[in-house]
Amino acid sequence: MDFDLFVIGGGSAGVRCARVAAGHGARVGVAESRFWGGTCVNVGCVPKKFMVMAAEYGAMAEDALGFGWEIAKGRHDWAALIAAKDAEISRLNGIYRRLLDDAGARIFDAKARFIGPHTLDVGGQRVTAERIVIATGGYPTGLEIPGAEHAIISDDIFVMKDMPQRVAVVGSGYIAVEFAGVFAGLGAETHLIYRQPLPLRGFDADLRSNLAEALTQNNVILHAGNRPAAILQDKTGKHLALSNGEMLGVDVIFFATGRAANTNGLNLEAAAVKIGARGEIPVGQDFATNVPHIYALGDVTDRLNLTPVATAEGHALADTLFGSRPRMVSLENVPTAVFSIPPIATVGLTEEEAAQRPNGAKIFVSKFTPMRHTITGRSRKTLMKLIVDAKTDKVLGAHMIGEDAPEIMQGLAVAIIAGATKADFDRTIGIHPTAAEEFVTMRTQSRVVGPMTGPV
């Protein structure tokens, strides 16, 4: 074989797997046809967070007055933001290539497709490999409604030449609520349209309701319980017809309605690799597909589509195959953040999930005005929440919406994965004055949920 391992895809999972495997001494090839670093680095979490930061500066300029600073909030320069973002992404692209080069992996700037179980066509070149990893990620999807061709998807936002003044965001997941905050923070009239009563389906209900409140305070116009029916375009702009009969006149209609596994064009049938109903590649705990020497990692498996999960999977597989350190990756208690304004962070069970467990759960909730905003006067609240097993006292989940939530939650995730109890939290001395200390000073139980009977 030409290679011990060939990786299709140069994103988080693929690059980590290829680099670590090469470091273990394997002969590794890796192909990427679009951009090194994948979605996260190029059209995902990294540039998106830069945009969120840009949107936050406008509010900071307003808030500064409460602390004695007279800062004029001028016009935002969208072109300057995009140029700065592009320069940083270009730098990161180079780092990803350099990591692979330094590890000794062979790089192919080309599309790869199967022509047999061990054979690939890589940009017209025939390549064989003992083992093959599919790490091709996902792509954004839109809605099939009349006039859908007049809408954009998340990839398009990062290359827009001008900042729109009126935006309709369709969806209520991570991407939708994050970009609603970006556009509103940069001064656009922003509409958020979603089918559910509250945004962020699957998150804890308290976080969802508080996010809806925060979005409204940030001038995002919510259209809950609604769905788009059609898009019309004329010389005055775009018009989004909603299911309740309302018509929104906007400059941009942005579909943030989900993503799909990127398996198109891989010719998987040539290797007899099976795919699921949504185009995803099913894998076992060892990341193997139904073909034992072919593996799949990251978003293409459509299990838990987060960049750090993909990176961890790539590292674990490389260690298992070539490092004499077999290991798996647990998808339980994975911390995550939503970079809305203010941000959300969470780890472990929601209250709704904990209520289904035999022991039931004790719920601790604290909601307060952050120290900064007692002076700025901005109407913004922080909410913190702990979910505790009513019988064992083990902390099952932690949730927060508020400034610095992702930074705070990373440390709590370590404690929860280690099995900390509420008593462990209670005997930990807080750092004062911080918002984070509230997690170790919450003593008043808000309620008990679940089927457990008897004293708690």
C-alpha positions in Angstrom: 0.0 0.0 0.0 1.1 3.6 -0.6 0.0 4.6 2.9 -0.7 3.1 6.3 -3.4 5.7 6.7 -5.1 8.0 4.3 -7.4 10.8 5.7 -10.1 12.4 3.5 -10.7 15.9 4.9 -8.5 18.6 6.4 -10.7 19.8 9.2 -10.4 19.4 12.9 -10.8 15.7 13.0 -8.8 14.9 9.9 -5.8 17.1 10.7 -5.5 15.9 14.3 -5.8 12.2 13.2 -3.3 12.6 10.4 -0.8 14.6 12.5 -0.8 12.3 15.5 -0.7 9.1 13.3 2.3 10.5 11.4 3.9 11.4 14.8 3.5 7.7 15.8 5.5 6.7 12.7 2.7 5.9 10.2 2.9 6.7 6.5 0.1 9.2 6.2 -1.6 11.0 3.4 -4.3 13.6 3.8 -6.5 15.3 1.2 -8.5 18.5 1.4 -10.2 20.1 -1.6 -11.5 23.3 -0.1 -9.6 24.9 2.8 -7.4 23.6 5.6 -8.9 23.8 9.0 -12.4 22.9 7.8 -15.7 24.6 8.7 -14.7 25.7 12.2 -11.6 27.7 11.1 -12.9 29.1 7.8 -16.7 29.5 7.9 -17.7 28.5 11.4 -16.8 29.0 15.0 -13.6 31.0 14.6 -14.8 33.8 12.2 -18.2 33.7 13.8 -16.7 34.5 17.2 -14.8 37.4 15.7 -18.1 38.8 14.5 -19.8 38.3 17.9 -16.9 40.2 19.5 -17.3 43.0 16.9 -21.0 43.3 17.8 -20.3 43.4 21.5 -18.1 46.5 21.1 -21.0 48.7 20.2 -22.7 47.9 23.5 -19.4 48.4 25.4 -19.1 51.9 23.9 -22.5 52.7 25.3 -21.8 51.1 28.7 -18.6 53.0 29.2 -20.5 56.2 30.1 -21.5 54.6 33.4 -17.9 54.4 34.3 -17.0 57.9 33.3 -15.8 57.4 29.8 -17.3 59.5 27.0 -16.9 57.3 24.0 -18.7 58.2 20.8 -20.3 55.1 19.1 -19.4 55.7 15.4 -20.3 53.9 12.2 -19.2 50.2 12.0 -16.9 49.4 9.2 -18.0 46.0 7.9 -15.3 45.8 5.2 -12.5 46.4 7.9 -14.0 43.6 10.0 -14.0 41.2 7.1 -10.5 42.1 6.1 -9.2 41.5 9.6 -11.1 38.2 9.8 -9.7 37.1 6.5 -6.1 37.8 7.5 -6.4 35.8 10.7 -8.1 32.9 8.9 -5.3 32.9 6.3 -2.7 32.7 9.1 -4.6 29.7 10.7 -4.8 27.9 7.3 -1.0 28.1 7.1 -0.7 26.7 10.7 -2.8 23.7 9.8 -0.6 22.9 6.7 2.6 23.4 8.7 1.4 21.0 11.5 0.9 18.3 8.9 4.2 19.1 7.1 6.2 19.0 10.4 4.7 15.7 11.3 5.7 14.1 8.0 2.2 13.7 6.5 1.9 14.0 2.7 -0.6 16.7 1.7 -2.9 16.6 -1.3 -4.7 19.7 -2.3 -7.4 17.7 -4.1 -10.7 15.9 -3.8 -10.6 12.2 -2.9 -13.1 9.6 -3.8 -13.3 5.8 -3.4 -12.6 3.5 -6.4 -12.3 0.4 -4.2 -12.1 -0.7 -0.5 -8.4 0.3 -0.2 -8.1 2.5 -3.3 -8.8 6.2 -3.8 -8.8 8.6 -6.7 -7.1 11.8 -5.3 -7.2 14.6 -7.8 -6.7 12.1 -10.7 -4.0 10.1 -8.9 -4.5 6.5 -7.8 -3.7 6.0 -4.1 -3.9 2.9 -2.0 -4.0 2.8 1.8 -4.2 0.1 4.5 -6.7 2.2 6.5 -8.8 5.1 5.4 -10.5 7.8 7.5 -13.5 9.8 6.3 -13.5 13.2 8.0 -15.4 15.4 5.5 -17.6 17.3 8.0 -20.9 18.8 7.1 -22.5 21.6 5.1 -25.3 24.1 5.8 -28.7 23.3 4.4 -31.6 25.6 3.5 -35.4 25.2 3.2 -37.3 24.0 0.2 -39.8 26.8 -0.1 -40.8 29.0 -3.1 -38.1 31.6 -3.7 -35.5 29.8 -1.6 -32.8 30.7 -4.2 -33.0 34.3 -2.9 -31.8 33.3 0.6 -28.3 32.8 1.9 -26.6 30.2 4.2 -23.9 30.6 6.8 -21.0 30.2 4.4 -22.2 33.2 2.5 -22.1 35.6 5.5 -18.4 35.4 5.8 -17.8 36.8 2.3 -20.6 39.4 2.1 -19.2 42.7 0.8 -21.7 44.9 2.6 -23.4 44.9 6.0 -27.2 44.5 5.4 -29.5 46.9 7.2 -32.5 44.6 7.5 -32.1 40.9 8.1 -34.4 37.9 8.6 -32.7 34.9 10.3 -34.6 31.6 10.0 -33.9 29.1 12.7 -33.2 29.0 16.4 -30.2 26.8 16.9 -26.6 27.8 17.7 -26.0 29.5 14.4 -29.3 31.4 14.2 -29.2 32.9 17.6 -25.5 33.8 17.3 -25.9 35.6 14.0 -29.1 37.3 15.2 -27.0 38.8 17.9 -24.3 39.8 15.5 -26.6 41.6 13.0 -28.6 43.4 15.8 -25.4 44.4 17.6 -24.0 45.9 14.4 -27.1 48.0 13.9 -29.3 46.0 11.5 -33.1 45.6 12.0 -33.0 41.9 12.8 -35.9 39.3 12.8 -35.6 35.8 14.1 -38.1 33.3 12.9 -38.5 29.9 14.5 -41.2 27.2 14.9 -40.8 26.4 18.6 -42.2 28.6 21.4 -38.6 29.3 22.5 -35.2 29.2 20.8 -32.5 26.6 21.2 -34.5 23.4 21.3 -32.8 20.7 23.4 -31.3 23.2 25.9 -32.5 23.6 29.5 -35.8 25.5 29.6 -34.6 28.2 31.9 -31.7 29.0 29.5 -34.1 29.1 26.6 -36.6 31.5 28.2 -33.8 33.8 29.4 -32.2 33.8 26.0 -35.5 34.9 24.4 -35.6 37.7 27.0 -32.0 38.7 26.2 -32.6 38.7 22.4 -35.6 41.0 22.8 -33.5 43.4 25.0 -30.9 43.4 22.3 -33.5 44.6 19.7 -33.9 41.2 18.0 -37.5 41.0 16.8 -38.8 37.5 17.7 -41.3 35.6 15.5 -41.9 32.5 17.7 -44.2 29.7 16.6 -43.7 30.8 13.0 -42.2 29.4 9.8 -41.3 30.9 6.4 -43.8 30.2 3.6 -42.2 31.8 0.6 -39.6 34.4 -0.5 -40.4 37.1 -3.1 -38.0 39.5 -4.6 -38.7 42.8 -6.5 -37.0 46.1 -7.0 -37.7 47.2 -3.4 -35.9 44.2 -2.0 -36.7 40.7 -0.6 -40.0 39.8 1.1 -40.3 36.9 3.5 -43.9 35.6 3.8 -44.5 33.9 7.2 -47.0 31.2 8.0 -49.1 33.6 10.1 -49.6 35.8 7.0 -47.1 38.5 8.0 -44.7 39.8 5.3 -41.2 41.0 6.2 -39.4 43.4 3.9 -35.6 42.8 4.3 -32.3 43.0 2.5 -31.0 39.5 3.4 -32.8 36.3 4.4 -30.5 33.9 6.1 -31.3 30.2 6.5 -29.8 28.8 9.7 -31.9 25.7 9.6 -29.4 22.9 10.0 -26.5 21.0 8.5 -26.0 17.7 6.7 -23.2 15.2 6.6 -20.9 15.9 3.6 -20.8 12.5 1.9 -21.7 13.6 -1.6 -19.1 12.7 -4.2 -17.1 10.3 -2.1 -18.4 7.3 -4.1 -18.8 5.3 -0.9 -20.6 2.5 -2.8 -17.3 1.6 -4.4 -16.0 0.6 -0.9 -19.4 -0.7 0.3 -19.6 1.9 3.1 -23.1 2.3 4.3 -24.7 5.6 5.1 -27.7 6.5 7.2 -31.1 8.0 6.3 -29.7 11.6 6.5 -26.5 10.8 4.6 -24.4 10.4 7.7 -22.0 7.6 8.2 -22.8 5.3 11.2 -19.8 4.2 13.3 -19.2 2.1 16.3 -17.4 3.1 19.5 -14.1 2.4 17.7 -15.1 4.9 14.9 -15.2 2.0 12.4 -17.8 2.0 9.6 -19.4 -1.3 8.5 -16.1 -1.8 6.6 -13.6 -2.6 9.4 -10.6 -0.7 7.9 -12.6 2.4 7.0 -13.3 4.9 9.7 -15.4 8.1 10.0 -14.9 11.0 12.4 -16.5 14.3 13.4 -19.6 15.9 11.8 -19.8 13.4 8.9 -21.1 10.9 11.5 -23.7 13.3 12.8 -23.5 12.3 16.4 -22.3 15.3 18.4 -21.3 17.9 16.0 -18.8 20.0 17.9 -15.2 20.9 16.9 -13.5 19.7 20.2 -15.4 16.3 19.9 -14.1 15.9 16.3 -10.5 16.8 17.4 -10.7 14.3 20.4 -12.0 11.5 18.1 -9.1 12.1 15.6 -6.6 11.9 18.4 -8.1 8.8 20.0 -8.2 6.9 16.7 -4.6 7.8 15.8 -3.4 6.6 19.3 -5.5 3.5 19.0 -4.3 2.5 15.5 -0.6 3.5 15.7 0.3 4.6 19.2 -0.3 1.4 21.2 -2.8 3.4 23.4 -6.3 2.1 22.5 -8.9 4.5 23.8 -12.4 5.8 23.0 -14.1 9.2 23.4 -17.1 9.6 25.7 -20.0 11.7 24.4 -21.5 12.1 27.8 -21.2 15.3 29.7 -19.6 17.2 26.8 -19.6 20.9 27.6 -20.7 23.3 25.0 -21.3 27.1 24.5 -23.5 29.2 22.4 -22.0 32.6 21.6 -25.2 34.5 21.7 -25.2 37.9 23.4 -24.9 37.2 26.3 -23.4 33.8 25.8 -24.7 30.4 27.0 -22.7 27.5 28.4 -23.8 24.2 29.6 -22.6 20.7 30.6 -24.5 17.6 31.7 -28.2 17.0 32.1 -30.9 19.6 31.7 -33.7 19.8 34.3 -36.1 18.1 31.9 -33.7 15.1 31.4 -32.9 14.9 35.1 -36.7 14.7 35.9 -36.8 11.4 34.0 -34.2 9.7 36.2 -35.4 7.4 39.1 -33.7 9.5 41.8 -35.2 12.8 40.7 -33.2 16.0 41.0 -32.8 19.0 43.2 -32.7 22.2 41.3 -30.7 25.3 42.3 -31.2 28.5 40.4 -29.7 32.0 40.8 -30.6 35.0 38.6 -29.0 38.4 39.2 -27.7 41.6 37.6 -24.0 41.3 36.8 -21.8 43.7 38.8 -20.8 45.6 35.7 -24.4 46.4 34.8 -25.3 47.7 38.3 -23.4 50.7 37.1 -24.0 50.8 33.3 -27.8 50.5 33.8 -28.1 48.0 31.0 -31.0 45.6 31.4 -29.1 42.3 31.4 -29.3 39.4 33.7 -27.1 36.4 34.4 -28.7 33.0 35.2 -26.9 30.1 36.8 -28.3 26.7 37.5 -27.2 23.4 39.0 -28.9 20.0 38.6 -28.2 17.7 41.5 -29.1 14.0 42.0 -31.7 14.0 44.8 -30.3 10.8 46.3 -26.6 10.8 45.7 -26.0 14.6 45.8 -23.9 14.2 42.6 -24.0 17.3 40.4 -25.6 16.1 37.1 -25.6 19.4 35.2 -24.6 23.0 35.2 -26.1 25.8 33.0 -25.4 29.5 32.6 -26.4 32.4 30.5 -24.4 35.6 31.1 -21.1 37.2 30.4 -18.0 34.9 30.5 -20.3 31.8 30.7 -18.1 29.7 28.4 -14.9 30.5 30.3 -16.6 29.7 33.6 -18.2 26.4 32.4 -15.0 24.8 31.3 -13.8 24.5 34.9 -17.2 23.2 36.0 -17.1 20.6 33.3 -13.9 19.1 34.9 -15.7 18.9 38.3 -18.8 17.3 36.9 -16.9 14.7 34.8 -14.9 13.9 37.9 -18.1 13.2 39.8 -18.3 16.2 42.2 -21.2 16.4 44.6 -23.1 19.5 45.6 -21.3 19.2 49.0 -18.0 19.5 47.1 -19.3 22.7 45.4 -20.5 24.1 48.8 -17.2 23.6 50.5 -15.2 25.3 47.7 -14.3 28.9 48.5 -15.5 31.4 46.0 -13.4 34.0 44.2 -14.8 37.4 45.1 -16.1 39.5 43.5 -16.9 37.4 40.5 -20.0 35.9 38.9 -18.4 32.5 39.0 -18.5 32.4 42.8 -22.3 32.1 42.6 -21.9 28.4 41.6 -20.3 27.6 44.9 -22.6 29.8 47.1 -26.0 28.6 45.9 -27.6 27.1 49.0 -31.3 27.7 48.5 -33.0 24.9 46.7 -35.4 26.1 44.1 -37.4 22.9 43.6 -37.3 19.1 43.3 -38.2 17.4 40.0 -38.7 13.8 39.1 -40.3 10.6 40.4 -38.3 10.2 43.7 -40.6 10.0 46.8 -39.5 10.5 50.4 -37.4 13.1 52.1 -34.8 15.1 50.1 
